[in-house]
Amino acid sequence: MRLTFFLTAGTLLVSLLTASPAVVAQKVKSVSFSYLPEQAEDRYNQRVTRKMLPLNGGGFIILAHKSATQYAVERYDADLKQLWTAPLAVGEGESVEAFGRGTEQAFVVVHQKDNANQNLSAVLIELRTGQKATARKLLDAAARDRRPGVSISPDGTKLVAYRYLTRDSQIKAISAAVYDQKLTKLKDRTYDFHDLGAIFSPTIYIGNDGAQYVTLISDQMKKLTVRRYRNDNPDTKVMSVAVGGSFGGKAVTVFDAKFGLQPDNTLYAAAICTERETGQYYSLKVVKFDFTGEGDMKFAPEFRFTPEYLAEVNKAGQSSAKRLEDVYLADLLLTPEKQLVVIAEKKYEEGGDESPVHARELHVFGYNEFQSPTWHSIIAKDQVAPPAESFTGIGFRASVFGPEVQILTQEKINGKSDLYVRRVNAQTGVVTPAKGLGLSVASDQNLAYVKDFTGWLDAKTIIGVSRPSKKSAALQLNKIVIK
């Protein structure tokens, strides 16, 4: 199928770099906020990346690290009035694994490990009052085993905790327990992979109905597979597609993959494939796994990373790279009209544990409701943070509102350090120039902005945590209303 473009990405982004970003007319309300930065075990893969969760009845809850031994879950109304706070002790050998909320409770999942054992436990917090229940253990594992994990359904009413069963360092099965939002166990499951040989990156997703979807890469990093397990039926539904292989004499394998489960139990997957021998980026491939009805799978035409595409990237970022490097899949966004937007981001560290970390351009790809690639764009940015801050202050946040995707970044553009919003039309790919929100974010080597707390209450209301100036040492919780 012919790939058509509704805009010229390189030309668009040169204008973004040279134009003076206008400030969006808006209103900001701020209150003081207490937060102690966390030391992430893995800069690239934080356990909890979203610590602000909107509530259906208005307002939001926050998970904040208060001290070396304590977190707190806090509820605020839409005017930033704190309604309650629930302290949560986290001792030696413990760390937060997940944060979520259902219709009635919030929950924090804690990982604990000592010399002999490790386990996952969950603490429920009543959303209306902030009353905290006694921690409940979800599963146990031996200390020598891989770290167990947990997954939460899109609506927060189901969760699954799981541990890996290995032989000779290869994952052969996963043992799991499925719970509802009150931590009532619904099902014990074992997902067996003995028939697949070596598998990679197995991840479990859980639907709002409690069905589990195990995603994995197999066949020597060439195949994407999804297995569905229902609680009311012993049959397993399997869908699999080869995205790698031999093309023109080149061995192509999966370099990075990302899955996204939708509330209607359709699951989208994107994979960046590279040439095995050279590491050159080869193509982006997108698959829709539809488990509604009888089940169906649709494979979108691939998008090739050609020399012409590299030239667009270099033009947008005013660089002279010889090849694509350090570009990773970051987000899969679906509009109500079923247009899919795939976002990848370049991020890297200069080298060594004490080196600065960088987040550069966004690679954005649009697909129509028939899974056909219709446009692409490169959004140029240049963010850098000290190693202690890691990627918690740089990168981006994105959300869908109707046919539009809003992308929010903290950047310094034309000397102005601020939060900037860009709007992407998911149907045409047109990207608006970056517009500052007028927040005034400090620009120095100390903590100035925490992306983990950034999110939308609605299309015109944004919540964020920042430090306003070099003279101020205190963080603020901000509500930004765009007029």
WOGINOR-V937855 format. One record per residue. RES is the residue in three letters. PHI is phi in degrees with one decimal (NA if undefined). OMEGA is omega in whole degrees, 0 to 359 (* if undefined). Layout:
RES:PHI:OMEGA
RES:PHI:OMEGA
This chain:
MET:NA:183
ARG:-70.1:178
LEU:-95.2:180
THR:-113.3:182
PHE:-120.0:179
PHE:-94.6:177
LEU:-157.2:175
THR:-100.7:190
ALA:-61.6:183
GLY:-62.2:180
THR:-61.6:180
LEU:-58.3:189
LEU:-81.0:171
VAL:-61.4:178
SER:-66.5:178
LEU:-65.9:182
LEU:-74.5:186
THR:-96.3:182
ALA:-75.1:176
SER:-83.2:185
PRO:-69.8:180
ALA:-72.3:177
VAL:-89.6:178
VAL:-69.4:175
ALA:-63.7:187
GLN:-158.1:178
LYS:-127.8:182
VAL:-117.5:171
LYS:-122.2:184
SER:-132.4:172
VAL:-133.8:180
SER:-65.8:185
PHE:-144.7:181
SER:-104.6:182
TYR:-158.0:175
LEU:-107.0:181
PRO:-55.5:181
GLU:-98.6:175
GLN:-96.9:183
ALA:-72.5:176
GLU:-67.8:183
ASP:-135.8:183
ARG:-59.3:186
TYR:-83.1:187
ASN:-132.7:175
GLN:-69.6:178
ARG:-71.4:181
VAL:-122.5:183
THR:-101.4:180
ARG:-120.9:183
LYS:-109.9:171
MET:-125.4:182
LEU:-121.0:177
PRO:-65.2:178
LEU:-112.1:183
ASN:-62.3:181
GLY:-84.1:182
GLY:107.5:181
GLY:78.3:186
PHE:-163.2:173
ILE:-120.1:182
ILE:-132.8:169
LEU:-107.7:185
ALA:-122.5:175
HIS:-81.5:187
LYS:-96.7:181
SER:-156.3:181
ALA:-61.8:184
THR:-123.0:184
GLN:-149.8:166
TYR:-108.5:173
ALA:-148.6:169
VAL:-97.8:184
GLU:-126.0:176
ARG:-110.1:178
TYR:-123.9:172
ASP:-85.9:185
ALA:-68.1:178
ASP:-104.2:178
LEU:69.9:173
LYS:-82.0:180
GLN:-76.2:183
LEU:-91.4:175
TRP:-164.0:174
THR:-137.2:181
ALA:-121.4:180
PRO:-68.8:181
LEU:-138.2:180
ALA:-74.4:176
VAL:-129.9:187
GLY:-93.7:180
GLU:-62.2:180
GLY:80.9:181
GLU:-116.5:176
SER:-153.6:181
VAL:-78.7:182
GLU:-98.7:184
ALA:-157.7:178
PHE:-139.6:182
GLY:-156.4:176
ARG:-153.3:174
GLY:-103.4:180
THR:-83.7:184
GLU:-124.1:184
GLN:-127.8:162
ALA:-98.0:178
PHE:-145.5:176
VAL:-121.9:178
VAL:-100.6:184
VAL:-116.0:175
HIS:-96.8:179
GLN:-126.8:180
LYS:-143.8:172
ASP:-128.9:185
ASN:-67.7:186
ALA:-108.5:189
ASN:-139.4:168
GLN:-141.2:180
ASN:-154.0:172
LEU:-115.1:175
SER:-132.4:183
ALA:-126.4:175
VAL:-113.3:177
LEU:-92.0:178
ILE:-130.2:182
GLU:-68.0:187
LEU:-65.1:184
ARG:-73.1:187
THR:-112.5:186
GLY:82.9:179
GLN:-67.3:186
LYS:-104.5:178
ALA:-91.9:177
THR:-66.3:181
ALA:-58.5:179
ARG:-121.6:181
LYS:-73.5:180
LEU:-97.8:176
LEU:-165.6:178
ASP:-118.1:173
ALA:-153.1:177
ALA:-72.9:182
ALA:-60.6:182
ARG:-78.8:180
ASP:-71.6:172
ARG:-61.8:179
ARG:-62.6:178
PRO:-71.1:183
GLY:-137.3:179
VAL:-145.3:178
SER:-132.7:185
ILE:-121.1:180
SER:-69.6:181
PRO:-54.9:181
ASP:-93.9:176
GLY:76.0:183
THR:-95.8:178
LYS:-135.6:171
LEU:-145.9:179
VAL:-129.8:175
ALA:-107.7:187
TYR:-148.7:175
ARG:-133.7:186
TYR:-94.8:174
LEU:-110.7:188
THR:-121.2:171
ARG:-143.0:182
ASP:52.9:178
SER:70.1:178
GLN:-99.4:178
ILE:-74.4:180
LYS:-107.3:180
ALA:-164.3:174
ILE:-129.7:176
SER:-101.4:188
ALA:-138.2:173
ALA:-131.3:183
VAL:-103.7:183
TYR:-129.5:169
ASP:-90.3:187
GLN:-70.7:176
LYS:-97.3:179
LEU:67.1:169
THR:-81.2:182
LYS:-71.2:180
LEU:-100.6:186
LYS:-167.7:165
ASP:-100.3:182
ARG:-135.6:168
THR:-127.9:177
TYR:-101.3:187
ASP:-100.2:181
PHE:-121.6:183
HIS:-59.6:182
ASP:-81.6:187
LEU:-100.5:185
GLY:71.8:181
ALA:-75.2:176
ILE:-124.9:184
PHE:-134.4:171
SER:51.1:176
PRO:-68.7:180
THR:-135.3:180
ILE:-109.5:171
TYR:-116.6:179
ILE:-128.7:181
GLY:-84.1:179
ASN:-62.7:179
ASP:-89.2:179
GLY:93.9:177
ALA:-66.9:181
GLN:-109.3:181
TYR:-124.3:180
VAL:-98.6:179
THR:-106.2:180
LEU:-158.3:175
ILE:-112.7:183
SER:-139.0:178
ASP:54.5:178
GLN:56.5:176
MET:64.3:180
LYS:-116.7:191
LYS:-124.9:172
LEU:-99.5:183
THR:-131.2:173
VAL:-128.1:176
ARG:-118.6:179
ARG:-104.9:178
TYR:-123.1:178
ARG:-100.8:180
ASN:-79.9:184
ASP:-107.2:184
ASN:-150.4:182
PRO:-75.3:183
ASP:-72.7:178
THR:-109.1:177
LYS:-93.8:183
VAL:-120.3:171
MET:-126.7:184
SER:-147.7:179
VAL:-146.2:176
ALA:-83.7:176
VAL:-111.8:175
GLY:-109.4:181
GLY:149.6:178
SER:-107.8:182
PHE:-129.5:181
GLY:59.3:180
GLY:83.1:180
LYS:-105.7:175
ALA:-81.3:184
VAL:-117.0:181
THR:-132.2:180
VAL:-75.5:175
PHE:-95.1:181
ASP:-149.4:179
ALA:-140.1:178
LYS:-141.8:180
PHE:-118.5:177
GLY:-142.2:180
LEU:-90.4:180
GLN:-94.2:179
PRO:-58.5:180
ASP:-89.5:177
ASN:72.1:164
THR:-87.2:184
LEU:-129.6:179
TYR:-101.8:177
ALA:-132.5:174
ALA:-126.4:181
ALA:-137.7:169
ILE:-92.4:181
CYS:-109.3:180
THR:-128.6:175
GLU:-74.7:186
ARG:-62.1:186
GLU:-75.5:187
THR:-106.3:185
GLY:77.0:179
GLN:-65.3:176
TYR:-65.0:185
TYR:-106.3:183
SER:-164.1:170
LEU:-108.2:179
LYS:-125.3:183
VAL:-127.2:181
VAL:-131.4:173
LYS:-110.1:176
PHE:-102.7:185
ASP:-105.0:183
PHE:-97.2:175
THR:-79.2:180
GLY:63.6:181
GLU:-77.0:180
GLY:94.4:183
ASP:-152.0:181
MET:-135.6:180
LYS:-127.9:185
PHE:-107.5:181
ALA:-75.1:173
PRO:-56.8:184
GLU:-70.8:172
PHE:-107.0:183
ARG:-86.7:175
PHE:-89.3:186
THR:-87.8:173
PRO:-57.9:179
GLU:-65.3:178
TYR:-67.2:177
LEU:-59.4:178
ALA:-63.7:176
GLU:-62.9:180
VAL:-62.9:180
ASN:-64.3:180
LYS:-67.1:181
ALA:-65.4:183
GLY:-95.7:182
GLN:50.8:181
SER:-124.5:181
SER:-138.3:180
ALA:-63.5:179
LYS:-85.8:181
ARG:-160.6:174
LEU:-74.5:178
GLU:-147.0:172
ASP:61.4:177
VAL:-99.2:184
TYR:-126.4:176
LEU:-66.1:186
ALA:-122.7:186
ASP:-157.0:171
LEU:-122.1:185
LEU:-124.0:183
LEU:-121.2:179
THR:-84.4:177
PRO:-59.3:178
GLU:-88.9:175
LYS:72.6:168
GLN:-79.5:181
LEU:-103.4:175
VAL:-119.3:179
VAL:-106.6:180
ILE:-119.9:172
ALA:-116.7:184
GLU:-136.8:173
LYS:-86.6:177
LYS:-144.4:185
TYR:-164.1:172
GLU:-115.5:186
GLU:-68.1:179
GLY:135.9:180
GLY:91.9:185
ASP:-65.7:183
GLU:-101.5:182
SER:-92.6:176
PRO:-61.6:176
VAL:-112.6:185
HIS:-127.0:169
ALA:-130.6:186
ARG:-111.2:194
GLU:-62.0:172
LEU:-98.3:175
HIS:-105.5:189
VAL:-117.2:184
PHE:-127.6:181
GLY:-111.9:178
TYR:-127.0:179
ASN:-81.9:184
GLU:-66.6:178
PHE:-98.8:179
GLN:70.7:177
SER:-94.9:176
PRO:-67.4:186
THR:-118.3:180
TRP:-160.5:170
HIS:-149.1:180
SER:-151.4:174
ILE:-117.7:180
ILE:-101.2:184
ALA:-79.0:172
LYS:-156.8:181
ASP:-146.0:182
GLN:-111.8:178
VAL:-141.0:180
ALA:-142.5:175
PRO:-66.3:185
PRO:-59.2:181
ALA:-64.4:180
GLU:-81.4:178
SER:56.0:182
PHE:-95.1:180
THR:-74.2:182
GLY:-110.1:180
ILE:-125.9:189
GLY:106.9:183
PHE:-156.5:168
ARG:-123.7:180
ALA:-140.6:178
SER:-151.0:183
VAL:-101.9:173
PHE:-135.2:185
GLY:62.5:180
PRO:-85.9:187
GLU:-116.8:173
VAL:-107.8:174
GLN:-96.8:178
ILE:-118.4:185
LEU:-116.9:179
THR:-135.5:169
GLN:-104.2:183
GLU:-143.0:170
LYS:-113.5:183
ILE:-119.5:182
ASN:51.5:176
GLY:81.9:184
LYS:-109.8:177
SER:-87.2:189
ASP:-159.6:166
LEU:-89.2:182
TYR:-120.5:178
VAL:-118.5:172
ARG:-122.0:179
ARG:-115.7:181
VAL:-115.4:174
ASN:-77.6:186
ALA:-68.7:180
GLN:-85.6:186
THR:-108.3:182
GLY:84.6:180
VAL:-65.8:182
VAL:-112.3:177
THR:-75.9:175
PRO:-61.0:179
ALA:-63.4:179
LYS:-122.4:179
GLY:-72.8:179
LEU:-91.1:178
GLY:72.0:185
LEU:-84.2:183
SER:64.3:180
VAL:-106.2:181
ALA:-57.4:179
SER:-124.0:177
ASP:-153.3:184
GLN:-90.5:177
ASN:-98.7:182
LEU:-57.9:184
ALA:-122.7:184
TYR:-156.5:180
VAL:-120.4:184
LYS:-61.2:184
ASP:-57.3:183
PHE:-96.4:184
THR:-85.2:177
GLY:-173.8:184
TRP:-108.0:167
LEU:-86.6:172
ASP:-158.6:187
ALA:-62.1:183
LYS:-120.0:182
THR:-125.5:184
ILE:-118.6:175
ILE:-108.2:178
GLY:-157.3:179
VAL:-118.6:183
SER:-154.0:173
ARG:-112.6:192
PRO:-74.5:185
SER:-158.6:177
LYS:-61.6:182
LYS:-73.1:182
SER:-99.7:177
ALA:-97.1:187
ALA:-98.0:174
LEU:-83.0:177
GLN:-126.9:171
LEU:-94.5:188
ASN:-114.9:168
LYS:-115.4:184
ILE:-114.7:178
VAL:-106.8:180
ILE:-87.8:181
LYS:-84.9:*
